[in-house]
């Protein structure tokens, strides 16, 4: 993954808007899906608090920003939340 993509993910998590709940689903570059209900950052690493333990009982996962492929948000959110976070454009009205 390009260094600029890594920095975009890092910036998103470091400046996560307060109006967006810190939960969702992270998909890694290895196509691993991790539902999370909270996170913390440290340097080039993200720590996710899993929604439920995995089959081995793991409750937390550490991932480098370069390993993030996608983040899905599970809460219904309004357009204003994203525009206040710097996104441009509009949602469909129908």
N, CA, C and O atoms as a MOPAC input file, in Angstrom:
PM7 MOZYME 1SCF
protein

 N      0.85000 1    -1.17500 1     0.00000 1
 C      0.00000 1     0.00000 1     0.00000 1
 C      0.89000 1     1.23000 1     0.00000 1
 O      1.93200 1     1.23900 1     0.65500 1
 N      0.50600 1     2.23700 1    -0.70200 1
 C      1.29600 1     3.45000 1    -0.83000 1
 C      1.38200 1     4.17600 1     0.50400 1
 O      0.47200 1     4.10600 1     1.33000 1
 N      2.49200 1     4.87300 1     0.69700 1
 C      2.70200 1     5.62000 1     1.93800 1
 C      1.62100 1     6.66700 1     2.14400 1
 O      1.23400 1     6.93300 1     3.28200 1
 N      1.12500 1     7.26800 1     1.06800 1
 C      0.08500 1     8.28400 1     1.22900 1
 C     -1.20500 1     7.67200 1     1.76900 1
 O     -1.89900 1     8.32900 1     2.54400 1
 N     -1.54900 1     6.45600 1     1.39800 1
 C     -2.72900 1     5.78200 1     1.94400 1
 C     -2.54900 1     5.52900 1     3.43900 1
 O     -3.48400 1     5.70300 1     4.21900 1
 N     -1.36900 1     5.12600 1     3.82500 1
 C     -1.07900 1     4.89400 1     5.24700 1
 C     -1.29600 1     6.18600 1     6.03200 1
 O     -1.88500 1     6.16800 1     7.11400 1
 N     -0.82300 1     7.29400 1     5.49100 1
 C     -0.95600 1     8.57700 1     6.17600 1
 C     -2.41100 1     9.04000 1     6.23000 1
 O     -2.82700 1     9.65700 1     7.21100 1
 N     -3.18100 1     8.75100 1     5.19000 1
 C     -4.60800 1     9.10900 1     5.18800 1
 C     -5.34200 1     8.36100 1     6.30000 1
 O     -6.14300 1     8.95600 1     7.02000 1
 N     -5.07200 1     7.05500 1     6.44700 1
 C     -5.70800 1     6.27700 1     7.52300 1
 C     -5.27300 1     6.79700 1     8.88800 1
 O     -6.09200 1     6.93800 1     9.79500 1
 N     -3.98800 1     7.07800 1     9.02900 1
 C     -3.46600 1     7.59000 1    10.30600 1
 C     -4.15200 1     8.90100 1    10.67200 1
 O     -4.58700 1     9.08800 1    11.80800 1
 N     -4.24300 1     9.79000 1     9.71700 1
 C     -4.89200 1    11.08500 1     9.93900 1
 C     -6.35800 1    10.91400 1    10.33500 1
 O     -6.84600 1    11.60800 1    11.22700 1
 N     -7.05800 1     9.99400 1     9.67600 1
 C     -8.46100 1     9.75100 1    10.00200 1
 C     -8.61900 1     9.31900 1    11.45600 1
 O     -9.45600 1     9.86300 1    12.17600 1
 N     -7.82400 1     8.34800 1    11.89100 1
 C     -7.96500 1     7.85400 1    13.25900 1
 C     -7.45600 1     8.85500 1    14.29200 1
 O     -8.02200 1     8.94700 1    15.38100 1
 N     -6.40900 1     9.59900 1    13.97900 1
 C     -5.90700 1    10.60300 1    14.92000 1
 C     -6.89300 1    11.74800 1    15.11200 1
 O     -7.01500 1    12.28800 1    16.21200 1
 N     -7.59600 1    12.11800 1    14.04700 1
 C     -8.53200 1    13.24500 1    14.10600 1
 C     -9.97200 1    12.78600 1    13.94800 1
 O    -10.78900 1    13.48500 1    13.34800 1
 N    -10.28400 1    11.61600 1    14.48400 1
 C    -11.62400 1    11.04200 1    14.38200 1
 C    -12.63400 1    12.04600 1    14.92700 1
 O    -12.50700 1    12.47000 1    16.07500 1
 N    -13.63000 1    12.43800 1    14.14200 1
 C    -14.61900 1    13.42600 1    14.60800 1
 C    -15.39800 1    12.91400 1    15.82000 1
 O    -15.81300 1    11.75600 1    15.85600 1
 N    -15.59000 1    13.77700 1    16.79700 1
 C    -16.32000 1    13.40200 1    18.00900 1
 C    -17.75300 1    12.99600 1    17.70800 1
 O    -18.35600 1    12.24100 1    18.47200 1
 N    -18.31100 1    13.49100 1    16.59200 1
 C    -19.70100 1    13.18800 1    16.24700 1
 C    -19.88100 1    11.81200 1    15.59600 1
 O    -21.00700 1    11.39000 1    15.33500 1
 N    -18.78000 1    11.12000 1    15.33900 1
 C    -18.85800 1     9.76800 1    14.76300 1
 C    -18.47800 1     8.76700 1    15.85100 1
 O    -17.36700 1     8.83200 1    16.37700 1
 N    -19.37600 1     7.84200 1    16.19900 1
 C    -19.03200 1     6.83500 1    17.21400 1
 C    -17.77100 1     6.06400 1    16.80400 1
 O    -17.55500 1     5.79600 1    15.62200 1
 N    -16.95600 1     5.71800 1    17.78100 1
 C    -15.69700 1     5.00000 1    17.51500 1
 C    -15.95500 1     3.50900 1    17.37800 1
 O    -15.36300 1     2.69800 1    18.08900 1
 N    -16.83400 1     3.15800 1    16.46800 1
 C    -17.10000 1     1.74700 1    16.21800 1
 C    -17.36800 1     1.53800 1    14.73700 1
 O    -17.76900 1     2.44900 1    14.01300 1
 N    -17.13200 1     0.31600 1    14.32100 1
 C    -17.31700 1    -0.02400 1    12.92400 1
 C    -16.68000 1    -1.36600 1    12.63100 1
 O    -16.57800 1    -2.22600 1    13.50600 1
 N    -16.25300 1    -1.53300 1    11.39200 1
 C    -15.61700 1    -2.77200 1    10.95000 1
 C    -14.39000 1    -2.39400 1    10.13500 1
 O    -14.48900 1    -1.63600 1     9.17100 1
 N    -13.24200 1    -2.91800 1    10.51900 1
 C    -12.00500 1    -2.69000 1     9.77000 1
 C    -11.72300 1    -3.91400 1     8.92100 1
 O    -11.78200 1    -5.04300 1     9.40800 1
 N    -11.41800 1    -3.69100 1     7.65500 1
 C    -11.02500 1    -4.76000 1     6.74400 1
 C     -9.55200 1    -4.54600 1     6.41700 1
 O     -9.16600 1    -3.48000 1     5.93800 1
 N     -8.73700 1    -5.55300 1     6.67500 1
 C     -7.30100 1    -5.42500 1     6.44400 1
 C     -6.94600 1    -5.73400 1     4.99700 1
 O     -7.77600 1    -6.21400 1     4.22400 1
 N     -5.70800 1    -5.45100 1     4.64900 1
 C     -5.22100 1    -5.76500 1     3.30600 1
 C     -5.17700 1    -7.26600 1     3.06700 1
 O     -5.08700 1    -7.70400 1     1.92000 1
 N     -5.23900 1    -8.06800 1     4.13900 1
 C     -5.30600 1    -9.52900 1     4.01700 1
 C     -6.75200 1   -10.02600 1     4.00900 1
 O     -7.01500 1   -11.22600 1     4.09000 1
 N     -7.68200 1    -9.07000 1     3.90800 1
 C     -9.11700 1    -9.35900 1     3.86600 1
 C     -9.65300 1    -9.93100 1     5.17900 1
 O    -10.64700 1   -10.65700 1     5.18100 1
 N     -8.99600 1    -9.60600 1     6.29100 1
 C     -9.49000 1    -9.99500 1     7.60700 1
 C    -10.47400 1    -8.92300 1     8.06600 1
 O    -10.20300 1    -7.72900 1     7.94200 1
 N    -11.59900 1    -9.34700 1     8.58800 1
 C    -12.64700 1    -8.43500 1     9.02500 1
 C    -12.64200 1    -8.37000 1    10.54700 1
 O    -12.73000 1    -9.40000 1    11.21600 1
 N    -12.53700 1    -7.14800 1    11.10000 1
 C    -12.50100 1    -6.96900 1    12.54400 1
 C    -13.53600 1    -5.93800 1    12.97000 1
 O    -13.32900 1    -4.74200 1    12.76400 1
 N    -14.65400 1    -6.37900 1    13.56500 1
 C    -15.59400 1    -5.42500 1    14.14400 1
 C    -14.94900 1    -4.80300 1    15.38600 1
 O    -14.30800 1    -5.50100 1    16.17100 1
 N    -15.12000 1    -3.48900 1    15.56100 1
 C    -14.52900 1    -2.83900 1    16.73200 1
 C    -15.51500 1    -1.87500 1    17.36900 1
 O    -16.41700 1    -1.35200 1    16.71300 1
 N    -15.32000 1    -1.64900 1    18.68200 1
 C    -16.18600 1    -0.74200 1    19.43400 1
 C    -15.39900 1     0.38600 1    20.08200 1
 O    -15.95100 1     1.17200 1    20.85300 1
 N    -14.13200 1     0.46300 1    19.77600 1
 C    -13.27900 1     1.53200 1    20.28300 1
 C    -11.87500 1     1.35000 1    19.74000 1
 O    -11.52300 1     0.27800 1    19.24800 1
 N    -11.06900 1     2.40900 1    19.83200 1
 C     -9.69500 1     2.31600 1    19.35200 1
 C     -8.80600 1     3.33800 1    20.04900 1
 O     -9.27900 1     4.31600 1    20.62700 1
 N     -7.51900 1     3.08300 1    19.97600 1
 C     -6.49800 1     4.00700 1    20.46600 1
 C     -5.37500 1     4.02700 1    19.43000 1
 O     -5.20800 1     3.07400 1    18.66800 1
 N     -4.61400 1     5.11100 1    19.40600 1
 C     -3.51800 1     5.23200 1    18.45400 1
 C     -2.20300 1     5.43800 1    19.18600 1
 O     -2.16700 1     5.96900 1    20.29600 1
 N     -1.12800 1     5.00800 1    18.54700 1
 C      0.22000 1     5.23900 1    19.06500 1
 C      1.17900 1     5.18200 1    17.88300 1
 O      1.39600 1     4.11900 1    17.30200 1
 N      1.74000 1     6.31100 1    17.53700 1
 C      2.69200 1     6.34900 1    16.43400 1
 C      2.09400 1     5.81300 1    15.15600 1
 O      1.10000 1     6.34000 1    14.65600 1
 N      2.69600 1     4.76800 1    14.62700 1
 C      2.25500 1     4.16700 1    13.36700 1
 C      1.35000 1     2.95800 1    13.58100 1
 O      1.16000 1     2.14600 1    12.67500 1
 N      0.78500 1     2.84500 1    14.80600 1
 C     -0.01900 1     1.67200 1    15.12600 1
 C     -1.39500 1     2.07100 1    15.64200 1
 O     -1.55700 1     3.07300 1    16.33800 1
 N     -2.36300 1     1.26900 1    15.28500 1
 C     -3.73500 1     1.43100 1    15.74100 1
 C     -4.08900 1     0.21300 1    16.59600 1
 O     -3.80400 1    -0.92200 1    16.21300 1
 N     -4.71100 1     0.45200 1    17.75400 1
 C     -5.18300 1    -0.64400 1    18.59600 1
 C     -6.70200 1    -0.61400 1    18.58300 1
 O     -7.31100 1     0.39200 1    18.94800 1
 N     -7.31000 1    -1.70500 1    18.16800 1
 C     -8.76200 1    -1.81600 1    18.11500 1
 C     -9.26100 1    -2.64800 1    19.28600 1
 O     -8.66800 1    -3.66800 1    19.63700 1
 N    -10.35200 1    -2.20200 1    19.88100 1
 C    -11.05600 1    -2.99600 1    20.87500 1
 C    -12.15700 1    -3.74100 1    20.13600 1
 O    -13.10300 1    -3.13300 1    19.63700 1
 N    -12.02800 1    -5.04600 1    20.07200 1
 C    -12.98200 1    -5.85300 1    19.31800 1
 C    -14.37400 1    -5.78400 1    19.95000 1
 O    -14.50500 1    -5.63700 1    21.16500 1
 N    -15.40100 1    -5.89100 1    19.12400 1
 C    -16.77100 1    -5.92500 1    19.61000 1
 C    -17.00000 1    -7.17800 1    20.45700 1
 O    -17.61900 1    -7.11100 1    21.51900 1
 N    -16.50300 1    -8.30400 1    19.98500 1
 C    -16.56800 1    -9.57700 1    20.70100 1
 C    -15.20900 1   -10.25100 1    20.57200 1
 O    -14.52000 1   -10.05100 1    19.57100 1
 N    -14.80800 1   -11.04500 1    21.56100 1
 C    -13.54600 1   -11.76300 1    21.41500 1
 C    -13.57200 1   -12.68500 1    20.19800 1
 O    -14.62400 1   -13.20700 1    19.83000 1
 N    -12.42400 1   -12.87800 1    19.58600 1
 C    -12.35100 1   -13.82500 1    18.46400 1
 C    -12.35200 1   -15.24600 1    19.02000 1
 O    -12.37900 1   -15.41100 1    20.24000 1
 N    -12.32200 1   -16.28100 1    18.17600 1
 C    -12.39100 1   -17.66500 1    18.67400 1
 C    -11.27600 1   -18.03400 1    19.65900 1
 O    -11.43400 1   -18.96900 1    20.44400 1
 N    -10.15700 1   -17.31200 1    19.62500 1
 C     -9.07400 1   -17.58600 1    20.56800 1
 C     -9.18500 1   -16.75700 1    21.84200 1
 O     -8.36600 1   -16.89500 1    22.75000 1
 N    -10.20400 1   -15.89100 1    21.91000 1
 C    -10.41100 1   -15.06000 1    23.09600 1
 C     -9.76000 1   -13.68700 1    23.01500 1
 O     -9.77700 1   -12.94100 1    23.99400 1
 N     -9.18900 1   -13.34000 1    21.86900 1
 C     -8.51800 1   -12.04300 1    21.72600 1
 C     -9.53400 1   -10.91300 1    21.71500 1
 O    -10.51100 1   -10.94200 1    20.96600 1
 N     -9.28900 1    -9.92300 1    22.55400 1
 C    -10.19700 1    -8.78100 1    22.66900 1
 C     -9.64500 1    -7.52300 1    22.01700 1
 O    -10.39600 1    -6.59100 1    21.73100 1
 N     -8.34500 1    -7.49100 1    21.78100 1
 C     -7.69700 1    -6.32200 1    21.18900 1
 C     -6.83000 1    -6.75500 1    20.01900 1
 O     -6.30800 1    -7.86900 1    19.99500 1
 N     -6.68500 1    -5.85800 1    19.04900 1
 C     -5.84500 1    -6.16000 1    17.90200 1
 C     -5.01700 1    -4.91400 1    17.59600 1
 O     -5.52800 1    -3.79500 1    17.61900 1
 N     -3.74400 1    -5.12200 1    17.31200 1
 C     -2.85000 1    -4.04700 1    16.90900 1
 C     -2.62700 1    -4.17100 1    15.41000 1
 O     -2.35000 1    -5.26000 1    14.90700 1
 N     -2.74700 1    -3.06400 1    14.70100 1
 C     -2.58800 1    -3.09400 1    13.25000 1
 C     -1.84900 1    -1.83600 1    12.80500 1
 O     -2.08900 1    -0.74500 1    13.32200 1
 N     -0.95600 1    -2.00400 1    11.85000 1
 C     -0.28000 1    -0.85600 1    11.25500 1
 C     -1.20300 1    -0.19700 1    10.24400 1
 O     -2.02500 1    -0.86800 1     9.61900 1
 N     -1.07300 1     1.09900 1    10.08300 1
 C     -1.93600 1     1.81200 1     9.13300 1
 C     -1.76100 1     1.31500 1     7.70300 1
 O     -2.67900 1     1.42000 1     6.89000 1
 N     -0.59600 1     0.78000 1     7.40100 1
 C     -0.35800 1     0.26900 1     6.04800 1
 C     -1.12500 1    -1.01700 1     5.76900 1
 O     -1.21100 1    -1.44400 1     4.61800 1
 N     -1.69000 1    -1.64800 1     6.81600 1
 C     -2.43900 1    -2.89100 1     6.64400 1
 C     -3.94800 1    -2.66100 1     6.56100 1
 O     -4.71300 1    -3.62000 1     6.46200 1
 N     -4.38400 1    -1.39300 1     6.60100 1
 C     -5.81600 1    -1.09800 1     6.53800 1
 C     -6.24300 1    -0.95700 1     5.08300 1
 O     -5.66800 1    -0.17600 1     4.32400 1
 N     -7.25700 1    -1.72200 1     4.71100 1
 C     -7.80600 1    -1.63500 1     3.36200 1
 C     -9.08400 1    -0.79600 1     3.34700 1
 O     -9.30400 1    -0.00300 1     2.43200 1
 N     -9.92800 1    -0.97900 1     4.37600 1
 C    -11.23100 1    -0.32700 1     4.37700 1
 C    -11.74600 1    -0.23700 1     5.81000 1
 O    -11.42100 1    -1.08000 1     6.64700 1
 N    -12.54500 1     0.77900 1     6.08600 1
 C    -13.25300 1     0.90200 1     7.35500 1
 C    -14.72600 1     1.12300 1     7.03200 1
 O    -15.08400 1     2.00700 1     6.25400 1
 N    -15.56200 1     0.30400 1     7.64400 1
 C    -17.01300 1     0.42200 1     7.46100 1
 C    -17.60700 1     0.97700 1     8.74900 1
 O    -17.25700 1     0.53000 1     9.84100 1
 N    -18.50200 1     1.94800 1     8.62100 1
 C    -19.18500 1     2.50300 1     9.78100 1
 C    -20.56300 1     1.86900 1     9.88700 1
 O    -21.28800 1     1.78100 1     8.89600 1
 N    -20.92400 1     1.43100 1    11.07600 1
 C    -22.15400 1     0.67300 1    11.25600 1
 C    -23.31600 1     1.51300 1    11.77500 1
 O    -24.46300 1     1.06700 1    11.75000 1
 N    -23.02600 1     2.72500 1    12.24500 1
 C    -24.08100 1     3.58900 1    12.76900 1
 C    -24.69300 1     4.43400 1    11.65900 1
 O    -23.98400 1     4.87100 1    10.75200 1
 N    -26.01300 1     4.66900 1    11.72100 1
 C    -26.60800 1     5.60400 1    10.76000 1
 C    -26.12200 1     7.01300 1    11.09300 1
 O    -26.19200 1     7.44300 1    12.24400 1
 N    -25.63400 1     7.72300 1    10.09000 1
 C    -25.07900 1     9.06100 1    10.30200 1
 C    -25.65100 1    10.03100 1     9.29000 1
 O    -26.09700 1     9.63200 1     8.21500 1
 N    -25.63600 1    11.29900 1     9.63900 1
 C    -26.13900 1    12.34600 1     8.75500 1
 C    -25.00600 1    12.93300 1     7.92000 1
 O    -23.83400 1    12.85700 1     8.29000 1
 N    -25.37100 1    13.50200 1     6.82200 1
 C    -24.41900 1    14.13000 1     5.91100 1
 C    -23.55600 1    15.17900 1     6.62500 1
 O    -22.36400 1    15.29500 1     6.34100 1
 N    -24.15100 1    15.93900 1     7.54400 1
 C    -23.43200 1    17.00800 1     8.25100 1
 C    -22.22800 1    16.48400 1     9.03600 1
 O    -21.22200 1    17.17800 1     9.18200 1
 N    -22.34400 1    15.26100 1     9.53500 1
 C    -21.23300 1    14.66100 1    10.28300 1
 C    -20.00200 1    14.55600 1     9.38800 1
 O    -18.88500 1    14.82600 1     9.82900 1
 N    -20.20300 1    14.17200 1     8.16000 1
 C    -19.08100 1    13.98300 1     7.24000 1
 C    -18.55500 1    15.29500 1     6.68000 1
 O    -17.34800 1    15.45900 1     6.50200 1
 N    -19.45400 1    16.22500 1     6.40300 1
 C    -18.98300 1    17.51200 1     5.89200 1
 C    -18.18300 1    18.24800 1     6.95900 1
 O    -17.21200 1    18.93500 1     6.64000 1
 N    -18.58400 1    18.11100 1     8.23800 1
 C    -17.81100 1    18.75500 1     9.31800 1
 C    -16.45800 1    18.08000 1     9.49600 1
 O    -15.54700 1    18.66800 1    10.07900 1
 N    -16.31400 1    16.85000 1     8.99900 1
 C    -15.03800 1    16.13700 1     9.06300 1
 C    -14.18700 1    16.39200 1     7.83300 1
 O    -13.10500 1    15.82200 1     7.70000 1
 N    -14.67500 1    17.26300 1     6.91100 1
 C    -13.87600 1    17.61600 1     5.74900 1
 C    -14.26300 1    16.94000 1     4.45200 1
 O    -13.64700 1    17.20700 1     3.42000 1
 N    -15.25900 1    16.07400 1     4.46700 1
 C    -15.69500 1    15.41700 1     3.24000 1
 C    -16.55400 1    16.39400 1     2.43300 1
 O    -17.26600 1    17.22100 1     3.00300 1
 N    -16.48100 1    16.29100 1     1.12100 1
 C    -17.28000 1    17.16100 1     0.24800 1
 C    -18.22100 1    16.30900 1    -0.58300 1
 O    -17.96700 1    15.12800 1    -0.82200 1
 N    -19.31600 1    16.92800 1    -1.02200 1
 C    -20.30800 1    16.22800 1    -1.82300 1
 C    -21.61300 1    16.13100 1    -1.05700 1
 O    -21.79200 1    16.76800 1    -0.01900 1
 N    -22.51500 1    15.33100 1    -1.58100 1
 C    -23.82100 1    15.16600 1    -0.95900 1
 C    -24.26900 1    13.72200 1    -1.03900 1
 O    -23.92300 1    12.99000 1    -1.96700 1
 N    -25.05500 1    13.32500 1    -0.03100 1
 C    -25.69300 1    12.01900 1    -0.06200 1
 C    -26.91100 1    12.08300 1    -0.98400 1
 O    -27.42700 1    13.16300 1    -1.27300 1
 N    -27.35400 1    10.93500 1    -1.43300 1
 C    -28.58800 1    10.86100 1    -2.22400 1
 C    -29.75400 1    11.30200 1    -1.35700 1
 O    -29.78700 1    11.01100 1    -0.16200 1
 N    -30.68500 1    11.98600 1    -1.93800 1
 C    -31.83300 1    12.50400 1    -1.18800 1
 C    -33.01600 1    11.55200 1    -1.21700 1
 O    -33.99600 1    11.77700 1    -0.50700 1
 N    -32.95200 1    10.49800 1    -2.01500 1
 C    -34.05500 1     9.53300 1    -2.08700 1
 C    -33.59100 1     8.15300 1    -1.75400 1
 O    -34.38700 1     7.21400 1    -1.76400 1

